[in-house]
């Protein structure tokens, strides 16, 4: 069974940091583009960051640029998201996603076909 599982979420004060990780099982995602998305209550899922298969190209939403960093990991944990200078508006469920068979990153959720269950990030003011 192909599965992505996020970890590292939690409650943090504004200005703090968290590091999210995405664990893979059932197959390796090291050769595929991956991304992070988030969804706040009552809002649509939105793009946060994406990275190509090699890690040479990264993309960020304007709202997180300069504060978040996406990076490649190993086969077991193929992608991470380092979040710094967190703001209350960053509060959401964060999802990792993979573009199976694709090496180039994308920013649209429907370009991704494998998703984790999400991890809650709550930033208090």
SVG drawing of the C-alpha trace seen along z (x, -y; Angstrom):
<svg xmlns="http://www.w3.org/2000/svg" viewBox="-16 -37 36 39">
<polyline fill="none" stroke="black" stroke-width="0.4" points="0.0,0.0 1.4,-3.3 1.3,-5.8 2.6,-9.2 2.5,-10.2 3.3,-13.7 4.8,-14.5 6.1,-17.4 3.0,-19.5 1.9,-21.0 1.2,-24.2 3.7,-27.0 3.8,-30.7 3.9,-33.3 7.5,-33.8 8.4,-30.2 9.5,-27.4 8.4,-23.9 9.9,-21.3 7.5,-19.0 8.5,-15.7 6.8,-13.3 7.4,-9.6 6.9,-7.3 6.0,-3.6 4.9,-1.2 7.1,-2.8 9.9,-5.3 9.2,-8.9 12.8,-10.0 12.6,-10.4 9.4,-12.4 8.4,-15.9 6.8,-16.6 4.9,-19.5 3.3,-20.8 -0.2,-22.2 -2.3,-23.5 -6.0,-23.9 -7.4,-26.1 -11.0,-25.7 -13.5,-27.0 -10.9,-27.6 -9.8,-25.7 -6.5,-23.7 -3.7,-26.0 -0.2,-25.6 2.7,-26.2 5.9,-24.9 7.1,-22.4 10.4,-20.8 11.5,-18.9 13.0,-15.4 16.6,-16.5 15.9,-19.4 17.5,-21.8 14.3,-23.8 11.9,-25.0 8.7,-27.0 6.9,-28.9 3.6,-30.7 4.2,-34.4 2.7,-34.2 5.5,-31.9 8.5,-33.0 11.5,-33.8 10.0,-32.0 9.6,-28.4 12.1,-26.1 11.3,-22.9 14.0,-20.3 14.6,-16.7 15.4,-14.0 16.1,-10.3 14.0,-7.6 12.2,-7.0 11.5,-10.7 11.6,-12.2 10.6,-15.8 10.7,-18.2 9.3,-21.7 11.2,-24.0 8.8,-26.7 10.2,-29.8 8.7,-33.1 5.4,-31.5 2.3,-33.6 -1.3,-32.9 -2.4,-32.9 -0.2,-29.9 -2.6,-27.8 -3.9,-24.9 -3.6,-21.2 -0.5,-20.7 -0.3,-17.9 2.6,-16.5 1.9,-15.2 3.7,-13.5 3.6,-13.6 4.1,-10.0 6.1,-9.5 6.8,-13.3 10.0,-15.0 8.9,-18.6 7.2,-20.4 3.7,-21.9 1.7,-24.3 -1.9,-23.0 -3.3,-20.4 -4.8,-18.4 -1.3,-17.8 -0.5,-15.5 -1.9,-12.0 -0.5,-10.8 -1.5,-12.6 -0.8,-12.2 -3.5,-12.5 -2.2,-15.8 -0.7,-17.2 -2.2,-20.1 -0.1,-23.3 -1.5,-25.8 0.2,-29.2 -1.0,-31.2 -0.7,-35.0"/>
</svg>
